[in-house]
Amino acid sequence: MKKIKTTAIGAALLAVFAWVSVSSAQDAALIEAAKKEGKVVWYTSMALPSSTALADLFMKKYKGIEVEVHRTGSQRVLQRVMQEVSAGIKNADVIHTSDAGHFVLLKEKGLLMRYVPKGSESFPDGFKDKAGFYYGMRATLSPIAYNPKIISEKEAPRTWKDLLDSKWRGKMVTAHPGYSGVIMTHVLALVNVYGWEYFRELAKNKLHLVQSANDPAGVVASGERPVGVNGTEYFYYKMMKQGNPIQIVYPKEGIPLIVSPTAIAKDAPHPNAAKLFTDFIFSKEAQQMLADKEGLYTGHPEVTYPKDKPKLNELNLWGVDADELEKRNAEIKKRFVEFFGA
Amino acid sequence: MSIPGAGALERFRERGWYGLRMVDPTLPVWIGASLLLVFLMLLPLGWIFVASLRGEQGWSFAGYVQVFTEKAFFKAIWNTLIISFWVGILAVLIGSVLGWLVTRTDLPLKRTVRALVMASFVTPPFLGAFAWTLLAGPNAGLLNKIYRSLTGSEEALFNIFSMGGLIFVMALYSFPYVFSMIANVCELISSDLEDAANILGANKLKIALTVTLPLTAPALLGGFILAFLHSLSLFGAPAILGLPASIHTITTQIWALFQYPPRLDLAAAFSVPLLLATMLLIALQKKILGRRGYSTVGGKGGERRLLHLGIFRIPVFLLVLALLSLSVFLPYWILLKAALAKAWAVPLTWDNFTLENFRFAFFEYGDTQGAILNTFKLGILTATVGTLIAALVAYITNRQLLPGARYLTFFALAPLVVPGIVLAVGLFIAYTRPPLVLYGTIWILFVAYLTKEMPIGFSQAETTFKSIHPELEDASRILGANRLWVLKDVTAPLARTGLIATWCFIFIGVIRELSASILLFTPKSKVVSVVIFDLKEEGQIGVIAVLGILLLVVSFLVILAVQWAMGKEILATRE
């Protein structure tokens, strides 16, 4: 028995070893091919400092492969991709936005390459496309935030409905779903719970409109508007950690969760570098860096988070279906503009 | 209205066959330049017209119907007209007073004042708008903070995110156009005319109103129209100051229409009436001023004396400085502070000091280096080619060398009303298909800039030629020189500083161009302004400040270099 057991273990070990060596041989081939291509062009909507930090980490690990970071808002990323497609230009290798609906659209139009990133199998279902075209590389929340130098904890808003109080008139800032995928998701999540009536009421408080979901953090910190009615939690968190006066509120009734997918373009000019970069994004090293330094959540089961961040399972998360996001994209932009005026 | 070309016909009738024998051997040059201009302008404008009629279901007027029935669109048009009108008025007020003070009075430190006006001109309006968000945001804006701490008031002194704020900032960066036109004219009006009035018993005020003002009227009206059209086509400033307060203008509305899925038909339909409006404006200008003579100089003769300001000399100077601090000192100071601070809204102490923004902008953010290179390549190229074409065309229209020359004026000025972003759509459609596929390269930006800067270049060149009396050329031609020789030996030396100014105007216009670039760039062909706008949308204040300062420094270096090379002033040249 004992002998059989050891043999079994030996065989298993051998199998593992064989698998490792095969996979590392594959890795070596991929790295080789990627190095020949020399660079990967990344269209991303992740905050610029975070995007460049991730690119730097990759470039340190794989010397000789440059990551060209092109950062803008999710909706702009899509606009640029589609403009290039319509003009027959092949430039983008890896596409990453915070609007999951974009990937439904891109997949439908046949613009994505099917590629399952290494290590993604351990990610929860909410991070994976069943057909294998796109995978959630990061997650964040869209909370309320305020400036504690201007607003005391006692009078600060606690719930989404608190924001409708007229005492906040002229004191709040919102980012724009026509620019940001995070806000697109945020608006749909709240519409699903409270209906459009909520935003009609909110707009009466004369909000300051900015574009990126990262921008409210700066607006709140400077005191230009002391309350942010949405925005990326990771950017609020980062600014707070840098010593800016920001307090994040995680409403008990629920909070929008945004999972941001990444995919490889079908006509990627550097397909191997794109695959290598995608694999790298889903590695524990990269995912842990995003959690530690950038304050993001991820789907990687082994990643640990800073102690002062709430655990996702302690919150009531409002997720949004990617197909619904795709279908209602135009409606959301239109009604938001109707209520908020621009 | 006279029929265009009638003049040529008349001349032909007068001279008969003798006139034909004298047909200018340099005609092909003029025709070539004209054709190029028509091609540059007609292709994109034609495509805009076509696109405006082509909806999703084939040909229709649906786009026009929607544009003129939907309230939001109508509001954007109305906002734009209000804003542009007041910008025009303010720009004329500021520009003409300053222009007059600098040329016709004994204001102290004139060179400094000129340099500051130049600095206002060089400052990209979107950068100025950005700086003013930091200065006069209602709550965090530094001026408002100072005001509140001085008065104990809860209210803000200014809210820059408003119609008023938008008009204010746009006027600050539009008045140099008027200034340069007025200063040019004032310098060319000799005191003889004023002396004549004086001898006949007119007082200073009457002289100003009946002699100086009518002489400067063409420049004033031209300045108003230029400032009006300039603010009509601005995109960055209204996007930065208007949108946060829910104020849409035509340009920001069109830009919004280009987001995915793009509505080219609506955007195009939105711009066609604008084009008609400009035609109207220019026709109006012609009707009002067309019959008056512009020529105020027959060479460099004529004495020009300065008005003594007396006890007002210093107070007026301080007022001028205060005014220019709004467009130059304050914005530059806040940019510098934002570039060097960790948090821009708190005082710049050692704890708050950082060079991180510079390091990030130049060494870590990969987009910057390529963008800087593209920007300056395009600036030099466009300025050189643009000056050449603008000068030729202005010469043609000013001297009526071709029948229908006044149509060329329209083509050269037309891009001014076509918001850069609409021009960009026209170009986008035109140059993503054979025979010329330029999209994805910097050449599409080159064509866009060349087209877009033509009105500025042309106006500048035309002002230059207007003040050089044809008599001087006629004299040389009578002596046997052909047009090209005359141009080279007589006109060019007289126009030299004017044309160098044209080069500078175009170069500076190009390196800060945003509204067309925003649609025509691809990540491979980014320029600095686009990078700045991207960063603005994300709120990366420190990095924007660094890139903004870079743009300014380079602009000033170029101006200094050209000035040094010429040994002369560039804006309004004769002292």
Interface residues (C-beta under 8 A of the other chain):
Chain A: V41 Y43 A47 L48 P49 T52 A55 D56 E66 V67 E68 V69 H70 R71 T72 G73 Q75 R76 L78 Q79 R80 M82 Q83 E84 S86 A87 G88 I89 N91 A92 G170 G178 Y179 H208 L209 V210 Q211 S212 N214 D215 A217 G218 V219 A221 S222 G223 E224 R225 P226 Q242 N244 A330 K333 V337 E338 F340 G341 A342
Chain B: A72 G137 P138 N139 A140 G141 F161 G242 L243 P244 A245 S246 I247 H248 T252 A256 F258 Q259 Y260 P261 P262 K342 A343 W344 A345 F360 E364 Y365 G366 D367 T432 Y439 G440 T522 P523 K524 D534 L535 E537 E538 G539 Q540 I541 V543
